[in-house]
Amino acid sequence: MRLRPALAFAAALLLAPGLAQAGETLDRVLSTKVLNNVVVDNYPPFTFIDKDNQLAGFDIDVAQAVGDKLGVKVVNSVPGWEVITAGRWAKRWDVCICSITPTTDRATVLDFIVQYYSSPAVLIVHKDETAIKSVADISGKQVGVGSGSSYEAYLDKTITIPGEKTIAFPFNDPIKVPSNETVNFQNLALGPGVRLDAIVANIATAKGLIDAGAPLKIVGEPLFGEPNWIAVDKGDAEWNAKVVETIEALRADGTLKAISEKWLGTDITRNDI
């Protein structure tokens, strides 16, 4: 994380005029002893449905660690990515520990309060693909992206990430195929050009599938840095501060590092990334 611009971005959000009574979310969480977290269920290894039909992954463990630190029960909900990123949660949920990247558009409806990991976006193709060697080669190709994701905005050339360097778009008119990420990877595994030519996704997701035997490969350089922050509905500076305090305590005591190493084999949670 680039500390100065990132912290300036967070500070600006924390000082923005609130839409709800200060302390309302914090009071609700501490009085009900329940933390309502929103996630997606198709973004391994961050969140997915395991063999026991339960939500599992990096984000689930981080949310549980936050709940344990606060002394509350964690309830994870999967309302859909478009619903999460629309904001205005109307007290249905308290926090999004859900691998969300802050963008200028999203920051108009959500507060991004603390970065908890960073992992870049990459281009993935079938292992037998020979024509696509970098993102410059995707013009006119069918490229899968998660619906409503930062990867979709990247293909649209509309993504801006506060605190990050300017993103390059060395391609023209790829055929964007937005869908469930799990489906995208399954389709790409069928072969080069069968249903997809490439996917833009997180490097950790891609490496995890490749290491598990998926017939895929990463090509070219990382496309853009993807800082992932914890997001909350706008309006409660006291709740924001409590979540930040809790995450930094989990970072300091090594909990975030341990969770990262469990799911990814490396530490992506350092605040100097």
N, C-alpha and C positions, 0 to 999 in steps of 0.2 A: 504494500500500500504506500502511495506517495503521501506522507503524513500531512504536509502543510495544506495542499488543496483538499485532501479528503476531510481533514478536521475542519477546515473552513466551511466546506459543504455541509457537514453535520451540524456545525454551530448555527449556520444560517437557517437550517430547517428547525432546529430546536427553539430558535428565537422567533419563528414565524408566528403570526397571530393564530390563536387556537380556535377550533370550531366546537370544542366541547369544554365543559367545566374542568379546570385544572384538578388533577388528582382523581378524577372519576374512575378511570380504568384501573389505576393502582388500588383504589379503595375496593373496587369490585373483586379484583383478583385476590386480595388479601382477606376480604370478608367471606367470600364463597369458597376459598381454598381451591380454586380451579383456574388453570391457565388454558385458555382456548387458543390453540395454535392452528394455522392453516398451512397446508402443504399440497403438493401434487403427488400422485402415486405411480408415476411412470418415468422417473428420473434417476435410475440407478447410477452410482451407488449412494446417491444422496437421499432419495426416498423411492420405495418400491414396495410391492406386495410380495412377501416371502412365501416359502413353501407351506407355511401354516396359515396362509391367507391373512397375515397381519402386516401392518405398516412397519417397515424397517429401514435402516440406512443411517447415514451420517446425520442428516437433519433431525431425524427422530431421536437419535441419541443426544444431540445438542439440546433439543427442546426438553428432553427428560432431565438433563443436567441443570438446565435453567430452573425447571420446576422443583428439583431436589434442593437447589440452593435457596429458592424462595419458600420452600416448605409447603408446596401446593401440588395437587394432582394435575397432570397434563392430559388434555383431551385434544387429539389431532383430528381435524376435519379436512375434507377434500372437496371444496365447493366448485373447483374449476379455476383454471389460471386466469381467464378473462374476468371472473368475479373477483378474484384476489386483487388483481392489478387495477380494478376500477375504483378501489377505495370505498369510502362511505359505508363502512361495515355495520353501522347502526348497532354497535355493542354485541354483535354476534360473535366476533372473534377479537382477541386481545393482541395478537402478535403474529407475524409471518416469519418463522424460521424456516425458510422455504427456498433458499438459493436464488434470491432475487437480486438482479443487478439494477442499481439506481440509474435511471435515465431522466432526461429533462422532463419528458412527458409524465412519467410515473410520479415524479416529485411534486407534481401539482395536486395529487390526490392522496399521497402517502408521505409519511415522514420516514426517511432512511437514517437510522440513528447510530449504527455501529457496524463496521465491517468485521466479519468473522472468518472469512477465508477469501482467497483469490486463486482462480484457476482459469487459464486462457481458453478462448474459443479456437477450434481447429477445423480443418477440412478433412473429411473421411471419405474414402472410396473403397470399392471392392478390391481385394488383394490382387485380382487379375487385371485390374484397370491399368492401361498403358497410356491413354491419351491425356488424362488429367494428372498433371504433375504439380500444380499449384492452383490457387484460387483464380489466377488469371485465365485458367483454361475452362472455367465453368460457363462462359457465355453460351447461351442456347441450350445448356444442359439442364436436366431435371434434378433439382437440389432439394432434399428434404430438410425441413426445419420444424421445430416445435411451434404449434399454433400460439400466436401472441407472445413469442419469446424474443429475447434480444437478438437471436440468430435470424429470425424473420425480419426484424428491423434492419439488420445488417444487409441482408439481400435487397431490401427496399432502399438502402442507402440513406436511411433516416435516423440511424442510431447516433446519439451523442451521450457520452458518459462523463458527468462532471468529475473533474480532477484527473481524467485520463487524457493521454495525448490524442491528437486528431487521428481518426481512423481512415485508412485508405480503402478505396473500392476499385481495385484494378480489374473490373469485369463489366460486361454489358449484357443486360437482358437475360439472366438465367431464368429458367422456368421454375418458379417457386412452388414447392409442394408442401404446404403446411399440414401437419398431422400430429398425432400422438408420437412421441419420440421412440417408444418401444416399437411401434409399427414401422417407423422410418428405418430403424436398424434391421428389422426383419426383412423389409423389402430390399434394402441394399445388399443384404447377404445372399439374395437369390442370384446375383451375378451382375456384372457391369451393364447398365442400361436396360435391365429387364423391367424394373419398375422405377428405379432411381439411378442416377449417375454418381451422386455424391450426397453428403450430409454435412451441414454445419452444426457443430455441437460442442459440448465441453470436453476438454482433453481427458479429464478423469473418467467420464462415462465411456469414452471411446477406448481408452487404455484398458479399462476393466473388462470390456467385452472382448477386446483383442486377446488379452491375457487368458480369458476363459475359452478361447478357441474360435471366436467369430472370424470368418474369412474376410477381414477388413484390414485397412492400413491407413495411417495418417500421412498426408502429403503436404509439402510446403512448410512454411513458417507459421507460427501462431497468428491468427487473424486480428485479434484485439485482446487486450487485457480485460479480464472480466471479474472485477471486484464484486463480491457478494455480501450484501448487507442485510441486517435484520430490519424489517419494516413494520410500522404500526400505523393505525389510522391516525389522522391528524387530531391534535387538540389537547393532549395531556403531557405537558412537559415533565411532571413528576414521575409518571410512568416511564417515559422515555429515559430519564436519568437513572431510574432503578434498573431498567433492562441493560443499559450501558454498564452500570456498576457491576451487575451480575456477570455479564460476558467477560469483562476485564478481569474479574476475580477468577473465572474459569480458565482464562488464558494464563493468568499468573500462576495458578496452582498446577498447571499441566494437564488439566482435564480436556481442553480442546485439542491439544497435541495428541493425547492418547486416543481420542475418538477419531481424529484424522488418520493416525497411523493404523488403527483397526480397520478402517474402511478403504483407505487409499494407499497404505504402505509408506506414506511420507507425511510431513507436516505442512499443510497448506494454510494454517491458521495464524502464522506469525504476523504481527502487525507492521512488519517492515517489508512485506512482499509488495 
